[in-house]
Amino acid sequence: MSTVATPRPVTPTGVAPRRRTALDWRIRFGVLSLIWGFSFLLIKVGTEGYAPFQVTFGRLLFGTAVLAAAMAVKRERLPRGARTWGHLTVAALLLNALPFSLFAYSELTIPSTLAGICNATSPLWGMALSLVALSEDRPTRRRVAGLGIGFLGVLTVLGVWQGFHGLDATGTAMALLASLSYPIGWIYVRRTLAGTGHSHLSMTGAQLLLATAQLALVTPLFTTLPRHFAVVPLLAVVALGALGTGLAMLLQYGIVAEVGPTTAQMVTYFIPVIATAAGVAILGESLAWSTPVGAVIVLAGAALTQARPRR
């Protein structure tokens, strides 16, 4: 669920030449929206049987396996150079290991619907940060208005007029920090890894490999091996990694290559809708009126922040 204004997930090497595949991009766009939208449900189910770090480690492991298989089929090699790998290590932390772990921990105490909506704030954080960190991103009245509207939507989702009654502050803060981590990572990648000459697949495969290694080191320090392996949560983790991370990244990059990043980033606006529907329909999560209303306001604000000046 890493979509760049995205995407996201950020590609360090720029957009590949447009190409067409046998499956229409609209179908792939719909599949990608469903996969990322259901990811929050899968996280919730995974944490019912395993510790959050274990869920994140499994997610990265199976996601890396999918990209490794794709690299083998296409005979791609991992990038070279200590400098590149150093920057990729930071990118892996900011774009994968940290936000994935924060979302997993957040869903111990908040509904998957709320986590999915918090994810939709990434474009807002990204716009705010880019105005400071990227000189080429000029503020406009429309984009500044989008920021204000978007964060008003966040306050609506959180029920600020009720004093955040019934809301787990720690879990919500973790989900919002996870969403903030993505744009920080995008900006870092944009400043350090743009134009390296390596393919998207190669760079992303290396990034996920490094994130998996990071979780392999951290997970044993904070968890113990499960006494038994719960089947349904395990299947959720496998699906989260293989589909929600590995396959989703391959689909997203293919869509960017064919129709460009502007169209591809529209997936951001479908994710919270699907996450909310899945959480309510399948997990039976409750839904106050302020949640969908606030989500619509957040998405409207995010859309305004991504609007480009007319030429």
PETAWO-V366202 format. One record per helix or strand of 2 or more residues. SS is the DSSP state (alpha for helix, beta for strand). FROM is the first residue (numbers start at 1). LEN is the number of residues. Records with the same first field share a line. If there is no record, write none. Layout:
SS = FROM-LEN ; FROM-LEN
//
This chain:
alpha = 25-22 ; 52-23 ; 82-25 ; 112-8 ; 122-12 ; 141-18 ; 160-3 ; 169-24 ; 200-23 ; 231-29 ; 261-21 ; 289-18
//
